[in-house]
Amino acid sequence: MSDFVKSTSGAAGAKACLTNGLTIIAGGTGIADMTLGAPSPGHRAVIRLASISSGTVVVTTPAGITLDGTNNTATFDAANEAISLVYNSATAWAVELNVGGVALSDV
């Protein structure tokens, strides 16, 4: 895989999503603590849930960073759901595309 594509099961030590590239998650029975760091100018982060047998996959941003100006949490509950985010500011991503209804919330 290239530096712009990361495949992960969300196991210990593999919880961080790429802030510039594609993160493909094989969710198994769900993952509650995936993370996405702060955006940088020109960055595009795409997060896709490749598979899940039960539960949800939850991705959160650090304190003070949002996915859309309000929400800091994305919850995936079905295979092939994806969200495409682009840099908006140093503290906010902008949602470019939400495939399959990834739920956004402020948790």
N, C-alpha and C positions, 0 to 999 in steps of 0.2 A: 504494500500500500504506500501511497505517496504521503508527504507531509500534510497534504490537504484532505486526506481521507483517513478516518479512524473508525475501526470496528471494535466494539466493546460489549462485554456481557454485563458491565456494571459491577464487576467483582471489586474487592478491596484494592485500592491503588489505581483503579481504572474508572473513576467517577467523573472526571472532567471532560466536558464536551469541547471540541475545537472552537475557538473564537474566530477562526478564518478557515473554513473548510466544511466538509461533510462528516458528521458523526452518525454512524449507523449502530443502533442499539439492538441487541438480541436480548429481549427482556425476560425470558423465562417466566418466573412466577411474580415478577414485578420488582421494581427498584425504587426506593423512596428518597434517595439522596444523591442523584446526579447533579452536577453543577455546570454553570456557564458563566465565564468571567466577563469582565467589562469589555465593551466594544472599543475598537481603535479605528481611526479614519480609514475608509476603504475596505473594512472587513465585512465579510458575509458569512454568517453561520447557518448551516442547514443541519437540522437534527431530525433523523428519521427512525421510527420504531420498526425494525424489520420483522420481529416476531415477539409474541407474548403468549403464555399459556393461561395465565390468570393474573389478577391484580392490575396495577397501573405502574407506569414509569413517571417519576416526578423529577423535573429539572428546575432548579432554583438559581437565582442570581445572588451575588453578594449584597449586603446591606447598601442601600443607596443607588443600586443599579436596577433599571426596569426593562421589561421586554417591549413595552409599548407606551411608556410615559406614566403608567399607573401600576401595572401588575408585575410581580417578580417571580411567578411560578407558572410552569407549563406542565400540564398533566396529559399524558398519552395513555389511551386505554384500548387501542386496537392496532393490530399489525397494519403497516403501511401508512399510518398517520405521520405527518411531517410538518415542520414549521421552518420557514426561511426568514432569517432576520438579517437586517443590514444596519450599519452604523448610522445613528441619528445624532448622538452627542456623546460626550465622555461618560455620561451616566444613563444613557438610554439607547436600547436597540429599537428599531422600527420593524414591525411585522410586514414583510413583503408578501408572504403567502402562507396560508394555513390550510393544509390538506387533511381532510377527514375529521375536522372538528377538535383539534387540540384545545383543551380547556385552559384559559388563562385566568389567573386569580392573584390576589394580593394576600399571601399567607404569612 
